């Protein structure tokens, strides 16, 4: 795999140092820079243009969720992974709806963290199993009925084939994997994904997955507890 440039964003110096030491040990990662809050993250992302931003959620001045939304408003091709010690439902949904391509807990093993960064750089979402469970649980909580109705209304605009593709995206499949599974050409899959994003609307593949999970679509094929959503 090619070397990735990564921007580390966390308000705790100790955490950033630990991440730098961990990631610097891989010949597949280059640390592009660091930022201590959301405002600094925006400036650094636009200036350094890293392949991936590893973003904490809870920070002073500007939190990671709002920083992510502002970064993507100016640089839609930015790839952002949220990294936090918390996996509360509200934060998971807010982070993914802001446009983040992944959501990992800070106790994610080093090898999985590095693999996740490469997955996101390849425009594939990466959700830890606990986060995936949160998305499923969210569809059945006290607010889930409204979200489910809205998600199903959005999905109703899709053709049968587009809904199949959306379900495959929600399972974390790449375009090539979807093409093999549904016996389609890669170009056709790319066209379907683009149309799905336009119709929902969705800014990226993660937002397609969020919509599918919130709708409770059985075709989403949520992974088991020991299977991260990137296979």
TORKOL-4160 file (C-alpha; in steps of 0.2 Angstrom, whole numbers, padded with zeros to 4 digits, m for minus):
231
<pt num="1" X="0000" Y="0000" Z="0000"/>
<pt num="2" X="0006" Y="0018" Z="m0003"/>
<pt num="3" X="0011" Y="0029" Z="0011"/>
<pt num="4" X="m0003" Y="0039" Z="0019"/>
<pt num="5" X="m0001" Y="0057" Z="0026"/>
<pt num="6" X="m0011" Y="0059" Z="0042"/>
<pt num="7" X="m0016" Y="0074" Z="0052"/>
<pt num="8" X="m0018" Y="0071" Z="0071"/>
<pt num="9" X="m0032" Y="0081" Z="0079"/>
<pt num="10" X="m0034" Y="0080" Z="0098"/>
<pt num="11" X="m0034" Y="0093" Z="0112"/>
<pt num="12" X="m0023" Y="0082" Z="0123"/>
<pt num="13" X="m0005" Y="0082" Z="0119"/>
<pt num="14" X="m0002" Y="0065" Z="0127"/>
<pt num="15" X="m0015" Y="0057" Z="0116"/>
<pt num="16" X="m0007" Y="0066" Z="0100"/>
<pt num="17" X="0010" Y="0060" Z="0106"/>
<pt num="18" X="0004" Y="0042" Z="0108"/>
<pt num="19" X="m0004" Y="0042" Z="0091"/>
<pt num="20" X="0011" Y="0049" Z="0083"/>
<pt num="21" X="0022" Y="0036" Z="0091"/>
<pt num="22" X="0010" Y="0022" Z="0086"/>
<pt num="23" X="0008" Y="0027" Z="0068"/>
<pt num="24" X="0026" Y="0033" Z="0065"/>
<pt num="25" X="0030" Y="0015" Z="0068"/>
<pt num="26" X="0022" Y="0010" Z="0052"/>
<pt num="27" X="0031" Y="0013" Z="0035"/>
<pt num="28" X="0013" Y="0015" Z="0028"/>
<pt num="29" X="0010" Y="0031" Z="0037"/>
<pt num="30" X="0017" Y="0048" Z="0038"/>
<pt num="31" X="0011" Y="0061" Z="0050"/>
<pt num="32" X="0008" Y="0077" Z="0041"/>
<pt num="33" X="0005" Y="0088" Z="0056"/>
<pt num="34" X="m0005" Y="0090" Z="0072"/>
<pt num="35" X="m0019" Y="0101" Z="0079"/>
<pt num="36" X="m0026" Y="0104" Z="0096"/>
<pt num="37" X="m0044" Y="0109" Z="0092"/>
<pt num="38" X="m0057" Y="0110" Z="0078"/>
<pt num="39" X="m0052" Y="0128" Z="0072"/>
<pt num="40" X="m0034" Y="0123" Z="0071"/>
<pt num="41" X="m0039" Y="0107" Z="0062"/>
<pt num="42" X="m0048" Y="0116" Z="0049"/>
<pt num="43" X="m0033" Y="0127" Z="0045"/>
<pt num="44" X="m0021" Y="0113" Z="0045"/>
<pt num="45" X="m0032" Y="0102" Z="0034"/>
<pt num="46" X="m0034" Y="0115" Z="0021"/>
<pt num="47" X="m0015" Y="0120" Z="0022"/>
<pt num="48" X="m0008" Y="0102" Z="0023"/>
<pt num="49" X="m0021" Y="0093" Z="0013"/>
<pt num="50" X="m0017" Y="0076" Z="0022"/>
<pt num="51" X="m0024" Y="0060" Z="0015"/>
<pt num="52" X="m0034" Y="0057" Z="0031"/>
<pt num="53" X="m0038" Y="0067" Z="0046"/>
<pt num="54" X="m0039" Y="0058" Z="0063"/>
<pt num="55" X="m0051" Y="0069" Z="0073"/>
<pt num="56" X="m0056" Y="0068" Z="0091"/>
<pt num="57" X="m0074" Y="0073" Z="0094"/>
<pt num="58" X="m0073" Y="0082" Z="0111"/>
<pt num="59" X="m0062" Y="0097" Z="0110"/>
<pt num="60" X="m0062" Y="0116" Z="0115"/>
<pt num="61" X="m0066" Y="0130" Z="0104"/>
<pt num="62" X="m0074" Y="0119" Z="0091"/>
<pt num="63" X="m0078" Y="0101" Z="0092"/>
<pt num="64" X="m0073" Y="0088" Z="0080"/>
<pt num="65" X="m0091" Y="0086" Z="0073"/>
<pt num="66" X="m0093" Y="0104" Z="0068"/>
<pt num="67" X="m0075" Y="0105" Z="0062"/>
<pt num="68" X="m0078" Y="0090" Z="0051"/>
<pt num="69" X="m0094" Y="0099" Z="0043"/>
<pt num="70" X="m0084" Y="0115" Z="0040"/>
<pt num="71" X="m0069" Y="0106" Z="0032"/>
<pt num="72" X="m0080" Y="0096" Z="0020"/>
<pt num="73" X="m0089" Y="0112" Z="0016"/>
<pt num="74" X="m0073" Y="0119" Z="0009"/>
<pt num="75" X="m0064" Y="0103" Z="0004"/>
<pt num="76" X="m0077" Y="0089" Z="0000"/>
<pt num="77" X="m0064" Y="0077" Z="m0004"/>
<pt num="78" X="m0057" Y="0077" Z="0013"/>
<pt num="79" X="m0057" Y="0060" Z="0022"/>
<pt num="80" X="m0060" Y="0061" Z="0041"/>
<pt num="81" X="m0060" Y="0047" Z="0054"/>
<pt num="82" X="m0068" Y="0051" Z="0071"/>
<pt num="83" X="m0058" Y="0044" Z="0086"/>
<pt num="84" X="m0065" Y="0045" Z="0103"/>
<pt num="85" X="m0066" Y="0036" Z="0120"/>
<pt num="86" X="m0085" Y="0037" Z="0119"/>
<pt num="87" X="m0098" Y="0028" Z="0108"/>
<pt num="88" X="m0114" Y="0036" Z="0113"/>
<pt num="89" X="m0128" Y="0035" Z="0101"/>
<pt num="90" X="m0130" Y="0054" Z="0098"/>
<pt num="91" X="m0112" Y="0057" Z="0095"/>
<pt num="92" X="m0110" Y="0042" Z="0083"/>
<pt num="93" X="m0125" Y="0048" Z="0072"/>
<pt num="94" X="m0120" Y="0066" Z="0073"/>
<pt num="95" X="m0102" Y="0062" Z="0068"/>
<pt num="96" X="m0107" Y="0051" Z="0053"/>
<pt num="97" X="m0120" Y="0064" Z="0047"/>
<pt num="98" X="m0107" Y="0077" Z="0047"/>
<pt num="99" X="m0098" Y="0068" Z="0034"/>
<pt num="100" X="m0085" Y="0058" Z="0043"/>
<pt num="101" X="m0080" Y="0042" Z="0034"/>
<pt num="102" X="m0077" Y="0032" Z="0049"/>
<pt num="103" X="m0079" Y="0031" Z="0068"/>
<pt num="104" X="m0066" Y="0022" Z="0079"/>
<pt num="105" X="m0064" Y="0020" Z="0098"/>
<pt num="106" X="m0047" Y="0025" Z="0105"/>
<pt num="107" X="m0044" Y="0008" Z="0111"/>
<pt num="108" X="m0044" Y="0001" Z="0093"/>
<pt num="109" X="m0029" Y="m0010" Z="0091"/>
<pt num="110" X="m0014" Y="m0002" Z="0081"/>
<pt num="111" X="m0015" Y="m0014" Z="0066"/>
<pt num="112" X="m0034" Y="m0011" Z="0065"/>
<pt num="113" X="m0032" Y="0008" Z="0066"/>
<pt num="114" X="m0019" Y="0008" Z="0052"/>
<pt num="115" X="m0030" Y="m0003" Z="0041"/>
<pt num="116" X="m0044" Y="0009" Z="0045"/>
<pt num="117" X="m0035" Y="0024" Z="0039"/>
<pt num="118" X="m0031" Y="0015" Z="0022"/>
<pt num="119" X="m0049" Y="0010" Z="0020"/>
<pt num="120" X="m0055" Y="0028" Z="0022"/>
<pt num="121" X="m0041" Y="0034" Z="0011"/>
<pt num="122" X="m0048" Y="0022" Z="m0002"/>
<pt num="123" X="m0065" Y="0030" Z="0000"/>
<pt num="124" X="m0072" Y="0016" Z="0010"/>
<pt num="125" X="m0081" Y="0018" Z="0027"/>
<pt num="126" X="m0074" Y="0011" Z="0043"/>
<pt num="127" X="m0085" Y="0008" Z="0058"/>
<pt num="128" X="m0080" Y="m0002" Z="0073"/>
<pt num="129" X="m0093" Y="m0016" Z="0078"/>
<pt num="130" X="m0099" Y="m0006" Z="0093"/>
<pt num="131" X="m0102" Y="0009" Z="0082"/>
<pt num="132" X="m0112" Y="m0002" Z="0070"/>
<pt num="133" X="m0122" Y="m0009" Z="0084"/>
<pt num="134" X="m0126" Y="0009" Z="0089"/>
<pt num="135" X="m0133" Y="0013" Z="0072"/>
<pt num="136" X="m0144" Y="m0002" Z="0073"/>
<pt num="137" X="m0150" Y="0002" Z="0091"/>
<pt num="138" X="m0154" Y="0020" Z="0086"/>
<pt num="139" X="m0167" Y="0014" Z="0074"/>
<pt num="140" X="m0177" Y="0007" Z="0089"/>
<pt num="141" X="m0175" Y="0020" Z="0102"/>
<pt num="142" X="m0188" Y="0033" Z="0108"/>
<pt num="143" X="m0183" Y="0044" Z="0093"/>
<pt num="144" X="m0180" Y="0030" Z="0081"/>
<pt num="145" X="m0198" Y="0030" Z="0074"/>
<pt num="146" X="m0196" Y="0047" Z="0066"/>
<pt num="147" X="m0179" Y="0043" Z="0059"/>
<pt num="148" X="m0185" Y="0027" Z="0052"/>
<pt num="149" X="m0199" Y="0035" Z="0043"/>
<pt num="150" X="m0188" Y="0049" Z="0036"/>
<pt num="151" X="m0175" Y="0036" Z="0031"/>
<pt num="152" X="m0188" Y="0025" Z="0022"/>
<pt num="153" X="m0195" Y="0040" Z="0013"/>
<pt num="154" X="m0178" Y="0044" Z="0007"/>
<pt num="155" X="m0175" Y="0026" Z="0001"/>
<pt num="156" X="m0192" Y="0025" Z="m0008"/>
<pt num="157" X="m0184" Y="0037" Z="m0021"/>
<pt num="158" X="m0172" Y="0023" Z="m0026"/>
<pt num="159" X="m0175" Y="0010" Z="m0039"/>
<pt num="160" X="m0174" Y="m0008" Z="m0034"/>
<pt num="161" X="m0157" Y="m0010" Z="m0041"/>
<pt num="162" X="m0151" Y="0006" Z="m0032"/>
<pt num="163" X="m0158" Y="0000" Z="m0016"/>
<pt num="164" X="m0148" Y="m0016" Z="m0018"/>
<pt num="165" X="m0133" Y="m0006" Z="m0021"/>
<pt num="166" X="m0136" Y="0005" Z="m0006"/>
<pt num="167" X="m0138" Y="m0010" Z="0005"/>
<pt num="168" X="m0121" Y="m0017" Z="m0001"/>
<pt num="169" X="m0113" Y="0000" Z="0003"/>
<pt num="170" X="m0121" Y="m0001" Z="0020"/>
<pt num="171" X="m0112" Y="m0017" Z="0022"/>
<pt num="172" X="m0095" Y="m0009" Z="0018"/>
<pt num="173" X="m0092" Y="m0017" Z="0001"/>
<pt num="174" X="m0081" Y="m0008" Z="m0011"/>
<pt num="175" X="m0088" Y="m0004" Z="m0029"/>
<pt num="176" X="m0078" Y="m0019" Z="m0035"/>
<pt num="177" X="m0085" Y="m0030" Z="m0022"/>
<pt num="178" X="m0103" Y="m0024" Z="m0026"/>
<pt num="179" X="m0100" Y="m0027" Z="m0045"/>
<pt num="180" X="m0095" Y="m0045" Z="m0042"/>
<pt num="181" X="m0109" Y="m0048" Z="m0030"/>
<pt num="182" X="m0123" Y="m0040" Z="m0041"/>
<pt num="183" X="m0115" Y="m0046" Z="m0057"/>
<pt num="184" X="m0113" Y="m0028" Z="m0063"/>
<pt num="185" X="m0099" Y="m0018" Z="m0072"/>
<pt num="186" X="m0089" Y="m0007" Z="m0061"/>
<pt num="187" X="m0094" Y="0008" Z="m0071"/>
<pt num="188" X="m0113" Y="0003" Z="m0068"/>
<pt num="189" X="m0110" Y="0002" Z="m0049"/>
<pt num="190" X="m0101" Y="0019" Z="m0049"/>
<pt num="191" X="m0116" Y="0026" Z="m0059"/>
<pt num="192" X="m0128" Y="0019" Z="m0046"/>
<pt num="193" X="m0119" Y="0025" Z="m0031"/>
<pt num="194" X="m0118" Y="0043" Z="m0039"/>
<pt num="195" X="m0137" Y="0042" Z="m0042"/>
<pt num="196" X="m0140" Y="0036" Z="m0024"/>
<pt num="197" X="m0130" Y="0050" Z="m0017"/>
<pt num="198" X="m0140" Y="0063" Z="m0027"/>
<pt num="199" X="m0157" Y="0056" Z="m0023"/>
<pt num="200" X="m0155" Y="0053" Z="m0004"/>
<pt num="201" X="m0145" Y="0066" Z="m0004"/>
<pt num="202" X="m0129" Y="0059" Z="0004"/>
<pt num="203" X="m0112" Y="0067" Z="0004"/>
<pt num="204" X="m0103" Y="0051" Z="0005"/>
<pt num="205" X="m0105" Y="0032" Z="0007"/>
<pt num="206" X="m0106" Y="0033" Z="0026"/>
<pt num="207" X="m0121" Y="0044" Z="0024"/>
<pt num="208" X="m0129" Y="0031" Z="0013"/>
<pt num="209" X="m0125" Y="0018" Z="0026"/>
<pt num="210" X="m0133" Y="0028" Z="0040"/>
<pt num="211" X="m0149" Y="0030" Z="0030"/>
<pt num="212" X="m0150" Y="0011" Z="0026"/>
<pt num="213" X="m0147" Y="0007" Z="0044"/>
<pt num="214" X="m0160" Y="0020" Z="0051"/>
<pt num="215" X="m0173" Y="0013" Z="0039"/>
<pt num="216" X="m0170" Y="m0005" Z="0046"/>
<pt num="217" X="m0167" Y="m0012" Z="0029"/>
<pt num="218" X="m0164" Y="m0030" Z="0031"/>
<pt num="219" X="m0152" Y="m0029" Z="0016"/>
<pt num="220" X="m0140" Y="m0019" Z="0025"/>
<pt num="221" X="m0132" Y="m0035" Z="0033"/>
<pt num="222" X="m0125" Y="m0027" Z="0048"/>
<pt num="223" X="m0109" Y="m0036" Z="0053"/>
<pt num="224" X="m0107" Y="m0047" Z="0068"/>
<pt num="225" X="m0098" Y="m0041" Z="0084"/>
<pt num="226" X="m0081" Y="m0047" Z="0079"/>
<pt num="227" X="m0082" Y="m0040" Z="0061"/>
<pt num="228" X="m0078" Y="m0022" Z="0057"/>
<pt num="229" X="m0088" Y="m0014" Z="0043"/>
<pt num="230" X="m0075" Y="m0014" Z="0030"/>
<pt num="231" X="m0075" Y="m0031" Z="0022"/>
